[in-house]
């Protein structure tokens, strides 16, 4: 057993399976809903980036490449200065939704290079130009561009030309849970010597202003190279640092004069370091130097770095007083933790798929090394995106003592009905910048690769989001901070079952108690879905955009008056939900027969949904599933768009193992009765039975329908792209689809990358790109179909090629295409980097990766949020499958 696994096993025994210290510090807290106290709910403009350095946050903190304790009382992060900027680089910068031509977007270069589940070793890279950071140019250029133009990115500005930039690496290595060694290395990539300032910053989150603390915490000088940080619940910590030119203290208090035009009671405000250093305020600088205590502290290192050289800075944050911080053991701790990380990840590397291969040629070996790097960085991004999240909606609505009262409009505004929601946890986030909040269906996908690393934490995350301080009393799971009442696909039962099987495979055991716990809560959620989203009580469901944003020809969240939409995807998600719940119940019933009845309930529910879907939404002429719009006067208009909505029926698939139900007589009796009855009555039968072993396939589509759907899905002129399955058929690039609804024409066309539609705003586009979570579900569903049909069921891949594959081979081929998005080709280029290949082919950058929100349907370049290593981290699991399929 590896050292990292031993630590994980210890954490698994805790009530909350979490390390005390980790990367829980967001890289953006500004412009979030939590910090919005405006009348009109304009979060993006109420607390902009320009305020972030000067204004105290209410609900969290942010920093660059930083860490915090699990309650975010004490934070540590980098502050950097290139000698040119008007402010310190203290947090990530980006555009808000109204500033970007494709919505909000981070405009920085940074990378999560390594991490382990206990965060005993972590590595991060930030790339900082030597010229002034082009804040205004990025805002202005993007503001002037239209939706049909690409985003203007940091690399487009020219500030990274001629390698005139710094690589800033920060590494964390724990000696124990309360003793963290820190190493910062700054590399000058340019051809000339350059000055650089580093301020490793330690500060307390301001909770005293809101009555959360009885005693204000304090950081004060302990020795010439150490400060003591004292907190009433966290206790004492000591930050040891190598000799610095100066040390500065201030307070984590709002600069009232700068933000609100009011007088400050003290010069020791949150942004004092910015003013003293970047504005060359020597009087303030001397004042900060002479100060010996505060709630924010930083030693100041002024470096003069020779070209193509580097400088290192070391620190140590520990609860132990009077240690020799940088003795010979300091470097040994880093060496040990790097080696332990290597040993831990050895169990996942793609080489495991090549056990039968005795010798690999040089090119194959290089490919495997590259795949290992892709997988490792995907895991790293997933783990770096674990963030502390605090949001008490009741306090947010009512306001805090001694603070300005929120506007009354808030009580009828965003999230007002979620007064029970009181979150204060570490959560796996989609992204540390673009989404500094959790998203319900994203989280279900995060938990898949997380289960490979730390199944206990993955299980805890799903349990957490269904707890009473998250889930609504009516059974709805909160969608995301912008609107908790939105409806996301119900994929949590699928995720729970996946985690269970992953743990069985990797650990040799499954957690039935976890299945019981999550099953009970999901029963409530399933009932909410059945009662709230089945408008006509006919087992055809609705739900609005369902996470697919602008994929529809009309806005599914804003339908015409007195109309409703019967949705294929909502119905397919519910069919999948019913099957997943049935499978969970059957698994539990192997240990607790009392769950047999609920397995029967969900089996029958699936049969009814399958019948309604096939009889109501299958177009026999087009051989595809379409939504139906019911408008005033009883008119029914089919939305005849070939999109992932119509392919979502593939996700609902399960195999009933006769051996598993041999000791469940009532369940066997019911499925036999339903099958016989439906055959006699000539009704739709959503199952096929294998003659040899009696196993039963449950699916929304029979073999003939499956074949027809796959013919379209695997057609490169429709859904199949070089990087996977597109969300919308490419057919609409030349042939846009239009429909007239109550005298208004609505049109949809194929858009491969950035959205050209204002529907739902933001940078999200489902009208053509490749989305990783949907592709993952397709790949796993095809493997399930192959498990039943075997090698004899073959389809053309691609359609029209004449090359026949069984469905397991198709599944592997799709996995290969997804993996190829990140792979380096013979020219040294990776499709994910799009137009920026030159930068990423430079020697220091050739192994750097970004894991985007989605991928261009034509070129496979990364699009949307550039660091969404939440659901895109499922690529780490697909790598093993893709490599194995290639070898076999």
C-alpha positions in Angstrom: 0.0 0.0 0.0 1.3 3.5 -0.9 1.9 6.2 1.7 -0.8 8.3 0.1 -3.3 5.4 0.3 -2.5 5.0 4.0 -3.3 8.6 4.6 -6.6 8.3 2.6 -7.6 5.3 4.7 -7.1 7.3 7.8 -9.2 10.2 6.4 -11.9 7.7 5.4 -12.6 7.1 9.1 -13.4 10.8 9.7 -16.9 12.1 9.8 -15.9 14.4 6.9 -13.1 12.6 4.9 -11.1 15.7 4.4 -7.6 17.1 5.1 -7.4 20.1 7.3 -5.4 22.1 4.7 -5.7 22.0 1.0 -6.3 24.1 -2.2 -9.6 25.2 -0.8 -9.0 28.9 -1.7 -10.9 30.1 -4.7 -9.1 32.1 -7.4 -12.1 34.3 -7.8 -14.6 35.4 -5.2 -15.5 38.7 -6.9 -18.7 39.0 -9.0 -20.3 36.0 -7.4 -24.0 35.8 -6.4 -23.0 35.5 -2.8 -21.2 38.8 -2.8 -24.0 40.6 -4.6 -26.0 42.9 -2.4 -27.5 45.0 -5.2 -31.1 45.9 -5.7 -31.3 44.5 -9.3 -29.3 41.3 -8.7 -26.4 42.4 -11.1 -23.7 40.3 -9.5 -21.2 40.9 -12.3 -21.2 44.7 -11.7 -21.9 44.9 -8.0 -18.5 43.5 -6.9 -16.1 43.8 -9.9 -12.5 42.8 -10.2 -11.5 46.4 -9.6 -13.0 46.3 -6.1 -11.5 42.9 -5.2 -8.1 44.1 -3.9 -9.8 46.9 -1.8 -13.1 45.4 -0.6 -13.6 42.7 2.1 -15.6 39.7 1.0 -18.5 38.4 3.0 -18.6 34.7 2.1 -15.1 33.6 1.1 -11.7 34.6 0.0 -9.6 34.3 -3.2 -5.9 34.2 -4.1 -3.4 33.0 -6.6 -2.2 29.4 -6.3 -3.2 29.4 -2.7 -4.3 27.2 0.2 -6.5 27.5 3.2 -7.8 25.5 6.1 -11.1 23.7 5.5 -13.1 26.5 7.0 -11.1 29.2 5.3 -10.1 31.0 8.4 -6.4 31.4 7.5 -5.3 31.7 3.9 -2.0 31.7 2.1 -1.4 32.7 -1.6 1.0 34.5 -3.9 1.1 38.2 -4.7 3.4 39.1 -7.6 4.6 42.3 -9.4 6.5 42.7 -12.6 7.5 46.3 -11.8 5.1 47.6 -14.6 1.6 47.0 -13.4 -0.5 49.5 -11.4 -1.6 46.7 -9.0 -0.2 43.5 -7.6 -1.2 40.3 -9.3 -3.0 38.9 -6.3 -5.9 37.0 -7.9 -7.0 36.0 -11.4 -8.4 38.5 -13.8 -11.2 38.0 -16.3 -14.1 39.5 -18.1 -17.6 39.5 -16.7 -20.6 38.4 -18.8 -21.3 41.8 -20.2 -17.6 42.5 -21.0 -16.9 39.5 -23.1 -18.2 38.9 -26.6 -18.9 35.3 -25.5 -19.6 36.0 -21.9 -17.4 35.8 -18.9 -13.9 34.4 -19.3 -10.7 34.2 -17.4 -7.8 36.1 -19.2 -4.8 34.5 -17.5 -2.3 31.7 -18.1 -2.1 29.2 -15.3 -1.9 25.4 -14.9 -2.6 22.8 -12.3 0.5 20.5 -12.6 0.1 18.0 -9.8 -1.9 17.2 -6.7 -2.7 14.1 -4.6 -6.1 13.5 -2.8 -4.7 14.4 0.6 -2.8 17.4 -0.8 0.4 16.3 0.8 2.0 17.3 -2.5 0.7 20.0 -4.9 2.2 22.0 -7.8 0.9 25.0 -9.7 2.2 27.3 -12.4 1.3 30.9 -13.2 2.7 32.6 -16.2 3.2 36.4 -15.8 4.2 38.8 -18.6 7.2 41.1 -18.1 5.4 44.0 -19.7 2.4 45.6 -18.1 -0.5 43.2 -17.9 -3.0 44.3 -20.7 -6.1 44.7 -18.5 -7.7 47.5 -20.4 -6.8 46.1 -23.9 -8.5 42.8 -23.1 -11.7 44.5 -22.0 -11.7 47.0 -24.9 -11.0 44.4 -27.6 -13.6 41.9 -26.4 -16.2 44.6 -25.9 -15.7 45.7 -29.6 -16.0 42.2 -31.0 -19.3 40.6 -32.0 -20.6 37.1 -31.2 -19.4 35.7 -34.5 -15.8 36.8 -33.8 -13.4 34.8 -31.6 -12.6 35.9 -28.1 -9.5 38.1 -27.7 -7.2 36.2 -25.5 -4.1 37.1 -23.4 -1.9 35.4 -26.0 -3.4 37.6 -28.7 -2.1 40.8 -27.0 1.6 40.0 -27.8 2.8 40.3 -24.2 4.2 36.8 -24.4 6.1 37.3 -27.6 9.9 36.7 -27.5 9.4 34.7 -24.2 9.2 37.9 -22.2 7.5 36.4 -19.3 8.0 34.7 -15.9 7.1 31.1 -15.0 6.1 31.2 -11.3 5.9 27.7 -9.8 4.6 27.1 -6.3 4.9 23.7 -4.7 3.4 22.5 -1.4 4.7 19.5 0.5 3.3 18.5 3.9 5.4 17.1 6.7 2.1 16.3 8.4 -1.4 17.7 8.4 -0.3 20.9 10.3 3.1 21.4 8.8 3.3 22.6 5.2 6.6 23.3 3.3 6.3 25.8 0.5 8.7 26.5 -2.4 8.3 29.2 -4.9 10.4 29.2 -8.0 10.4 32.1 -10.5 11.9 31.4 -13.9 12.8 34.2 -16.3 12.0 32.9 -19.8 13.2 36.0 -21.5 16.6 37.0 -23.1 17.3 39.8 -20.7 17.7 40.2 -16.9 14.5 41.2 -15.3 13.3 42.4 -11.9 10.5 40.7 -10.1 8.7 41.1 -6.8 7.2 38.2 -4.8 5.0 38.7 -1.7 3.9 35.4 -0.2 0.8 36.5 1.7 -0.8 35.2 4.8 -4.1 36.6 5.9 -7.2 35.9 8.0 -10.6 35.9 6.3 -12.6 38.7 7.8 -15.3 37.1 9.8 -15.1 39.4 12.8 -16.9 42.2 11.0 -20.0 40.0 10.7 -20.2 38.8 14.3 -18.9 35.3 13.5 -15.9 35.6 15.9 -15.8 36.7 19.5 -12.1 37.8 19.2 -10.5 39.3 16.2 -7.6 37.1 15.1 -4.1 38.5 14.8 -0.8 37.9 12.9 2.2 39.3 14.7 6.0 39.2 14.6 7.4 36.2 16.4 11.0 36.3 15.3 12.9 38.1 12.5 11.9 35.4 10.1 8.6 34.2 11.6 5.2 35.4 12.3 2.5 33.9 14.6 -1.1 33.7 13.4 -3.6 33.3 16.3 -7.2 32.4 15.8 -9.9 31.5 18.4 -10.9 28.2 16.7 -8.0 27.4 14.5 -5.3 27.9 17.1 -1.8 29.2 16.5 0.2 28.8 13.3 3.7 30.0 12.5 4.8 31.2 9.1 8.6 30.8 8.7 10.2 32.5 5.8 13.7 33.0 4.4 15.2 36.4 5.0 13.4 39.1 3.1 14.2 42.7 2.2 11.2 43.9 4.2 8.1 42.6 5.9 4.7 44.3 5.7 1.6 44.2 7.9 -1.9 45.5 7.2 -5.5 44.7 8.0 -8.0 42.7 5.9 -10.4 45.7 6.1 -12.2 47.5 3.2 -10.6 50.6 1.8 -13.7 52.7 2.3 -12.2 55.8 0.7 -11.4 54.1 -2.5 -14.5 52.0 -2.9 -17.2 54.2 -1.4 -15.6 57.6 -1.0 -15.9 57.5 2.8 -13.1 58.1 5.3 -10.9 55.2 6.6 -10.3 54.9 10.3 -6.8 53.6 9.6 -4.3 53.5 6.7 -4.0 49.7 7.3 -6.5 48.6 4.7 -6.8 45.5 2.5 -5.1 47.0 -0.6 -2.3 48.8 1.3 0.4 46.6 -0.2 -0.7 47.6 -3.7 -0.5 51.3 -2.9 2.8 51.1 -1.1 4.6 49.1 -3.8 2.9 49.6 -7.2 2.2 53.3 -6.6 5.5 53.9 -4.9 4.0 55.4 -1.8 7.1 55.5 0.3 5.4 57.0 3.4 2.8 54.2 3.5 5.5 51.6 2.8 7.5 52.8 5.8 4.4 52.7 7.9 3.6 49.1 6.9 7.2 48.1 7.6 7.1 49.6 11.1 3.9 47.8 11.9 4.4 44.5 13.7 0.9 43.1 13.6 -2.3 42.9 11.6 -4.6 40.4 9.9 -2.6 40.4 6.6 1.1 39.9 6.3 3.7 39.4 3.6 7.5 39.3 3.4 8.8 41.2 0.3 11.3 39.6 -2.0 12.8 41.9 -4.7 14.5 39.6 -7.2 16.8 40.4 -10.1 16.6 37.3 -12.2 19.1 36.6 -15.0 17.8 35.6 -18.4 16.9 31.9 -18.6 17.6 31.5 -14.9 15.5 31.1 -11.8 15.3 32.1 -8.1 13.7 30.2 -5.3 11.9 31.3 -2.1 11.1 28.9 0.7 8.5 29.2 3.5 6.9 26.9 6.1 3.5 27.1 7.6 3.2 25.0 10.7 1.4 24.7 14.1 4.8 23.9 15.7 6.7 26.7 17.4 10.5 27.1 17.4 11.4 24.6 14.7 14.4 24.7 12.4 12.3 25.3 9.3 14.8 24.9 6.5 17.2 22.3 7.7 18.2 19.3 5.6 14.8 17.7 6.1 13.0 20.5 4.2 14.2 19.4 0.8 13.8 15.7 1.8 10.1 16.3 2.5 9.7 17.6 -1.1 11.6 14.7 -2.5 9.6 12.2 -0.4 6.2 13.7 -1.3 7.0 13.8 -5.1 8.0 10.1 -4.9 4.9 9.2 -3.0 2.8 11.0 -5.6 4.5 9.0 -8.3 3.9 5.7 -6.5 0.2 6.6 -5.9 -0.5 7.5 -9.6 1.4 4.4 -10.9 -1.8 2.4 -10.4 -3.6 4.5 -13.0 -1.0 5.1 -15.7 -1.9 3.8 -19.2 1.1 1.4 -19.2 -1.0 -0.9 -17.1 -3.0 -1.7 -20.2 0.2 -3.0 -21.8 1.2 -5.7 -19.3 1.3 -8.3 -22.1 3.7 -6.1 -24.2 7.3 -6.9 -23.5 8.9 -4.2 -25.6 7.5 -0.9 -26.9 9.0 1.0 -29.8 10.2 4.6 -29.2 7.1 6.3 -30.7 4.7 4.1 -28.7 6.6 4.7 -25.5 6.6 8.5 -26.1 2.8 8.3 -26.7 2.3 6.5 -23.4 4.4 9.0 -21.6 2.2 11.8 -23.1 -1.0 10.0 -22.1 0.3 9.6 -18.6 1.0 13.3 -18.4 -2.6 14.1 -19.7 -4.1 11.9 -17.1 -2.0 13.2 -14.3 -2.8 16.8 -15.1 -6.5 16.0 -15.4 -6.4 14.5 -11.9 -4.5 17.5 -10.7 -7.0 20.0 -12.0 -9.8 18.0 -10.4 -8.1 18.0 -7.0 -7.0 21.7 -7.2 -10.7 22.6 -7.8 -11.8 21.4 -4.3 -13.0 24.7 -2.8 -14.4 26.0 0.4 -18.0 27.2 -0.2 -20.0 29.3 2.3 -23.5 30.5 1.7 -26.2 31.0 4.3 -29.2 32.3 2.3 -31.2 33.3 5.4 -28.3 35.6 6.5 -27.7 36.7 3.0 -31.4 37.8 2.7 -31.7 39.4 6.0 -28.2 40.9 6.3 -25.6 40.9 9.1 -25.5 42.9 12.4 -23.7 46.3 12.1 -23.8 46.1 8.3 -26.0 47.8 5.7 -29.3 46.0 5.3 -29.8 44.3 2.0 -32.6 45.7 -0.3 -36.1 44.5 0.3 -36.2 43.4 -3.4 -34.0 40.5 -2.4 -36.9 38.7 -0.6 -38.7 38.2 -4.0 -35.5 37.8 -6.0 -32.9 35.2 -6.8 -32.9 32.1 -4.5 -35.3 33.7 -2.0 -37.2 30.5 -1.7 -34.1 28.6 -0.7 -34.0 30.0 2.8 -33.1 26.5 4.3 -29.8 26.4 2.3 -26.9 26.8 4.7 -23.7 25.6 3.0 -20.2 25.6 4.6 -18.3 22.8 3.1 -15.4 21.9 0.8 -16.9 21.0 -2.6 -15.6 19.7 -5.9 -16.1 22.7 -8.2 -16.4 22.8 -12.0 -13.6 25.5 -12.1 -11.8 27.7 -9.5 -12.4 30.8 -11.6 -15.2 30.5 -14.1 -17.5 28.7 -11.7 -16.7 29.6 -8.1 -19.7 27.7 -7.0 -21.0 24.1 -7.2 -23.3 22.9 -10.0 -25.4 19.9 -9.3 -25.1 17.8 -12.5 -21.4 18.8 -13.0 -20.7 17.4 -9.5 -22.1 14.0 -10.5 -19.5 13.8 -13.3 -16.7 15.1 -11.1 -17.3 12.2 -8.7 -16.4 9.6 -11.4 -12.6 10.4 -11.7 -12.7 11.4 -8.0 -13.8 7.9 -7.1 -10.7 6.5 -8.8 -8.6 8.6 -6.5 -10.6 9.0 -3.3 -13.9 7.0 -3.4 -14.8 8.1 0.2 -14.6 11.8 -0.7 -16.6 11.1 -3.9 -19.3 9.4 -1.9 -19.3 12.1 0.6 -19.9 14.7 -2.1 -23.0 13.0 -3.4 -24.4 12.5 0.1 -23.6 16.1 0.9 -25.6 17.6 -1.9 -28.7 15.6 -0.8 -28.4 16.6 2.8 -31.1 18.8 4.4 -29.0 21.9 4.3 -28.7 21.5 0.5 -31.7 19.7 -0.9 -35.0 21.6 -0.7 -37.7 20.2 1.6 -39.7 19.5 -1.5 -37.0 17.2 -2.8 -35.3 19.4 -5.4 -31.5 19.3 -5.5 -30.0 22.8 -5.8 -28.8 23.4 -9.4 -26.2 26.2 -9.0 -25.7 29.5 -7.3 -27.1 31.7 -10.1 -30.5 30.0 -9.8 -30.8 27.1 -7.4 -34.3 26.4 -8.7 -33.1 25.7 -12.2 -33.5 22.1 -13.3 -30.4 20.0 -14.0 -30.4 16.5 -15.4 -31.0 13.9 -12.6 -27.7 12.0 -13.0 -26.9 11.5 -9.3 -28.2 7.9 -9.1 -26.1 7.0 -12.1 -23.1 8.7 -10.5 -23.7 6.8 -7.2 -23.8 3.5 -9.0 -20.7 4.3 -11.0 -18.8 5.2 -7.8 -19.9 1.9 -6.2 -18.6 -0.1 -9.2 -15.4 1.9 -9.4 -14.7 1.2 -5.8 -15.5 -2.5 -6.3 -13.0 -2.7 -9.2 -10.2 -0.7 -7.5 -10.6 -1.7 -3.9 -12.3 -5.1 -4.2 -15.3 -4.1 -2.2 -18.5 -2.0 -2.6 -20.1 0.2 0.0 -23.7 -1.0 0.3 -24.3 1.4 3.2 -23.5 4.3 0.9 -26.0 3.0 -1.7 -28.7 2.8 1.0 -28.0 6.4 2.2 -28.1 7.9 -1.2 -31.0 5.8 -2.3 -33.2 7.1 0.4 -32.5 10.8 -0.5 -32.8 10.2 -4.2 -36.3 8.6 -3.6 -37.4 12.0 -2.4 -35.8 13.7 -5.4 -37.3 11.3 -7.9 -40.7 11.9 -6.4 -40.2 15.7 -6.9 -39.4 15.1 -10.5 -42.4 12.9 -11.1 -44.7 15.4 -9.4 -43.4 18.6 -10.7 -42.1 18.0 -14.2 -44.7 15.6 -15.7 -47.2 18.2 -16.6 -49.9 16.0 -18.1 -49.3 13.0 -16.0 -48.5 10.9 -19.0 -44.8 10.0 -18.2 -43.5 12.5 -20.7 -41.4 15.0 -18.9 -40.3 18.6 -19.3 -37.9 20.7 -17.3 -36.6 23.6 -19.5 -33.0 23.8 -20.7 -31.9 20.9 -18.5 -28.2 22.0 -18.6 -28.1 22.0 -22.4 -28.5 25.8 -22.5 -29.1 27.0 -26.1 -29.4 23.6 -27.9 -33.1 24.0 -28.8 -34.6 26.0 -31.6 -36.7 27.9 -29.1 -35.9 28.9 -25.5 -37.2 26.0 -23.5 -37.3 28.1 -20.3 -39.4 30.8 -21.9 -42.2 29.2 -23.9 -45.1 31.0 -25.5 -48.1 31.8 -23.2 -50.3 28.8 -22.5 -48.0 26.3 -24.1 -45.8 23.4 -22.8 -43.1 21.3 -24.3 -42.8 17.5 -24.0 -39.1 16.9 -24.0 -37.2 13.9 -25.2 -34.2 14.6 -23.0 -36.2 15.2 -19.9 -38.1 12.0 -20.5 -34.9 10.1 -21.3 -33.2 11.4 -18.2 -36.1 10.2 -16.1 -36.0 6.8 -17.8 -32.3 6.6 -17.0 -33.0 7.7 -13.4 -35.6 5.0 -13.0 -33.2 2.3 -14.3 -30.4 3.6 -12.1 -32.6 3.5 -9.0 -33.8 0.0 -10.0 -30.2 -1.2 -10.3 -29.3 0.4 -6.9 -32.3 -1.3 -5.3 -31.3 -4.7 -6.8 -27.7 -4.3 -5.6 -28.9 -3.5 -2.1 -31.4 -6.3 -2.2 -28.6 -8.8 -2.4 -27.9 -7.8 1.2 -31.3 -6.5 2.3 -34.3 -8.2 0.7 -36.6 -5.4 1.9 -35.4 -3.3 -1.1 -37.0 -5.8 -3.6 -40.3 -3.9 -3.7 -38.6 -0.6 -4.6 -36.7 -2.4 -7.4 -40.1 -3.5 -8.8 -41.5 0.0 -8.5 -38.7 1.5 -10.6 -38.9 -1.3 -13.1 -42.5 -0.6 -13.7 -41.9 3.2 -13.8 -39.3 2.7 -16.5 -41.7 0.6 -18.6 -44.3 3.3 -18.5 -41.8 6.0 -19.4 -40.4 3.9 -22.3 -43.9 3.3 -23.7 -44.8 7.0 -23.6 -41.6 8.1 -25.1 -41.8 5.6 -28.0 -45.4 6.2 -28.7 -45.3 10.0 -28.4 -41.9 11.3 -29.4 -40.4 8.8 -31.9 -40.7 10.1 -35.5 -41.2 6.9 -37.6 -40.3 8.8 -40.9 -37.1 10.4 -39.7 -36.1 7.6 -37.3 -35.3 10.1 -34.6 -36.7 11.4 -31.4 -38.1 15.0 -31.3 -39.6 17.3 -28.7 -43.3 18.3 -29.2 -44.5 21.8 -28.5 -48.2 22.1 -27.5 -49.6 25.6 -28.0 -52.9 27.3 -27.3 -55.7 25.8 -29.3 -54.3 22.3 -29.1 -51.8 22.7 -31.9 -48.9 20.3 -31.7 -45.6 21.3 -33.4 -42.7 18.8 -33.5 -39.3 20.4 -33.0 -37.5 18.4 -35.7 -33.9 19.1 -34.8 -31.4 16.3 -34.8 -29.4 17.1 -31.6 -28.1 15.3 -28.5 -31.6 15.7 -27.2 -32.8 12.9 -29.5 -29.7 10.8 -28.8 -30.1 11.0 -25.0 -32.4 8.0 -25.2 -29.3 5.9 -25.5 -28.3 6.6 -21.9 -31.1 4.6 -20.3 -29.8 1.1 -20.6 -29.4 -1.7 -18.0 -29.0 -5.5 -17.9 -30.9 -7.6 -15.4 -28.6 -10.4 -14.4 -30.7 -13.6 -13.8 -28.2 -14.8 -11.2 -28.6 -11.5 -9.3 -32.4 -11.8 -9.1 -32.6 -15.6 -8.5 -33.3 -14.9 -4.8 -35.8 -12.1 -5.5 -39.0 -14.1 -6.4 -41.4 -11.2 -6.3 -39.3 -9.1 -8.7 -38.9 -12.0 -11.1 -42.7 -12.6 -11.0 -43.5 -8.9 -11.8 -41.1 -8.6 -14.7 -42.4 -11.9 -16.2 -46.0 -10.8 -15.7 -45.4 -7.3 -17.4 -43.5 -8.9 -20.2 -46.2 -11.5 -21.0 -49.0 -8.9 -20.6 -47.4 -6.4 -23.0 -46.6 -9.1 -25.6 -50.3 -10.3 -25.5 -51.6 -6.7 -25.6 -49.2 -5.8 -28.4 -47.8 -2.9 -26.4 -44.3 -1.5 -26.5 -41.8 -3.8 -24.7 -38.7 -2.0 -23.5 -36.7 -5.2 -23.1 -35.0 -8.0 -24.9 -34.0 -11.3 -23.4 -30.9 -13.3 -24.2 -31.7 -16.9 -24.8 -28.5 -18.4 -23.5 -28.4 -17.1 -20.0 -31.8 -15.4 -19.6 -30.3 -11.9 -18.9 -32.7 -9.1 -19.8 -31.7 -5.9 -21.6 -33.8 -2.9 -20.6 -33.6 0.1 -23.0 -35.7 2.8 -24.5 -34.8 1.6 -28.0 -35.0 -1.8 -29.6 -32.2 -3.3 -31.8 -33.6 -1.9 -35.0 -34.1 1.7 -33.5 -30.6 1.5 -32.0 -29.1 0.7 -35.4 -30.9 3.6 -37.0 -29.8 6.1 -34.3 -26.2 4.9 -34.5 -26.2 5.4 -38.3 -26.9 9.0 -37.7 -24.7 9.5 -34.7 -21.7 7.9 -36.3 -22.0 9.9 -39.5 -19.2 12.4 -39.9 -21.5 14.7 -41.8 -23.8 14.7 -38.8 -22.7 14.0 -35.3 -19.3 12.3 -35.4 -16.3 14.7 -35.3 -12.6 14.2 -34.9 -13.0 14.9 -31.2 -16.1 13.0 -30.4 -19.9 13.3 -30.8 -21.2 16.8 -31.5 -24.2 18.2 -29.6 -26.0 19.2 -32.8 -25.8 17.6 -36.3 -23.4 19.3 -38.7 -26.1 19.0 -41.3 -27.5 22.4 -40.1 -24.3 24.2 -41.1 -25.6 24.3 -44.7 -29.2 23.7 -43.9 -30.4 25.7 -40.9 -33.7 24.5 -39.4 -36.6 26.9 -38.9 -40.0 26.6 -37.3 -42.8 29.1 -37.0 -44.5 29.3 -33.6 -47.5 31.6 -33.2 -46.3 33.7 -36.1 -42.7 34.0 -35.0 -39.9 32.2 -36.9 -37.3 30.4 -34.9 -34.1 29.1 -36.5 -31.2 26.9 -35.4 -27.9 26.4 -37.2 -24.7 24.4 -36.5 -22.1 26.5 -34.6 -19.0 24.5 -34.0 -17.4 26.6 -31.3 -18.2 29.8 -29.4 -21.9 30.5 -29.2 -23.4 33.1 -31.6 -26.7 33.1 -29.7 -27.7 35.3 -26.8 -29.9 32.6 -25.5 -28.9 32.0 -21.8 -26.0 34.4 -22.3 -22.5 33.4 -21.2 -20.0 31.4 -23.3 -21.9 28.1 -23.3 -22.9 26.6 -26.7 -24.6 23.3 -27.3 -25.3 23.9 -31.0 -22.4 21.9 -32.4 -19.4 21.5 -30.0 -18.3 18.3 -28.3 -19.2 18.1 -24.7 -17.2 15.6 -22.5 -20.0 14.5 -20.1 -22.4 13.6 -22.9 -19.7 11.7 -24.8 -18.8 9.9 -21.6 -22.4 8.7 -21.1 -22.5 7.6 -24.8 -19.3 5.6 -24.5 -20.5 3.8 -21.3 -23.9 3.1 -22.8 -22.4 1.5 -25.9 -20.3 -0.8 -23.7 -23.5 -1.9 -21.9 -25.2 -2.6 -25.2 -22.2 -4.6 -26.3 -22.3 -6.6 -23.1 -25.8 -7.8 -24.1 -25.6 -8.0 -27.9 -22.0 -9.3 -28.1 -19.7 -9.2 -31.1 -22.3 -10.1 -33.6 -24.0 -6.7 -33.5 -21.9 -4.5 -35.7 -22.3 -1.1 -37.2 -20.3 1.0 -39.7 -17.7 3.3 -38.1 -17.8 5.9 -39.5 -21.1 5.5 -41.2 -20.5 5.0 -44.9 -16.9 3.8 -44.5 -17.7 0.1 -45.0 -15.7 -0.6 -41.8 -17.8 -2.7 -39.4 -17.2 -2.6 -35.6 -19.0 -4.2 -32.7 -20.3 -1.7 -30.1 -17.4 -2.2 -27.7 -15.0 -1.3 -30.5 -17.1 1.7 -31.3 -17.0 2.7 -27.7 -13.2 2.5 -27.7 -13.0 4.4 -30.9 -15.0 7.3 -29.5 -12.8 7.3 -26.4 -9.8 7.5 -28.7 -11.2 10.5 -30.4 -11.8 12.3 -27.1 -8.3 11.5 -25.8 -6.9 12.8 -29.1 -8.1 16.3 -28.3 -5.2 16.5 -25.8 -2.6 14.3 -27.4 0.5 15.7 -29.1 0.7 14.8 -32.8 3.7 14.3 -35.0 4.0 18.0 -35.5 4.1 18.5 -31.7 0.7 20.1 -31.7 -2.4 19.4 -29.6 -5.9 20.1 -31.0 -7.0 21.5 -27.6 -4.6 24.5 -28.0 -6.3 25.7 -31.2 -4.6 28.8 -32.7 -1.9 28.9 -30.0 0.2 26.0 -31.1 3.4 28.1 -31.3 3.3 29.1 -27.7 2.6 25.5 -26.5 5.4 24.1 -28.7 8.0 26.1 -26.8 10.3 23.9 -24.7 8.9 25.0 -21.4 5.3 24.7 -22.5 5.1 21.5 -24.5 3.7 19.5 -21.7 1.2 22.1 -20.5 -2.5 21.3 -20.8 -5.8 23.1 -20.4 -9.1 21.2 -19.8 -11.9 23.2 -21.3 -15.6 23.3 -20.8 -16.3 22.0 -24.3 -14.5 21.5 -27.7 -15.0 22.8 -31.2 -17.1 20.4 -33.3 -14.8 20.9 -36.3 -11.2 21.5 -35.0 -11.5 20.1 -31.4 -9.9 23.2 -30.0 -10.9 24.0 -26.4 -13.8 26.4 -26.0 -15.5 28.1 -23.0 -14.1 27.9 -19.5 -10.4 27.0 -19.9 -10.0 25.2 -16.6 -13.1 23.2 -16.3 -11.3 20.1 -14.9 -14.6 19.0 -13.3 -16.5 17.0 -15.8 -13.7 17.2 -18.4 -11.6 15.2 -15.9 -13.5 12.1 -16.9 -10.8 12.0 -19.7 -8.6 10.5 -17.0 -10.8 7.4 -16.9 -11.3 7.2 -20.6 -7.5 7.2 -21.3 -7.1 3.7 -19.9 -10.1 2.5 -22.0 -8.8 4.2 -25.2 -5.3 2.8 -24.9 -6.6 -0.7 -24.1 -8.9 -0.6 -27.1 -6.0 0.4 -29.3 -3.8 -2.5 -28.1 -6.5 -5.2 -28.3 
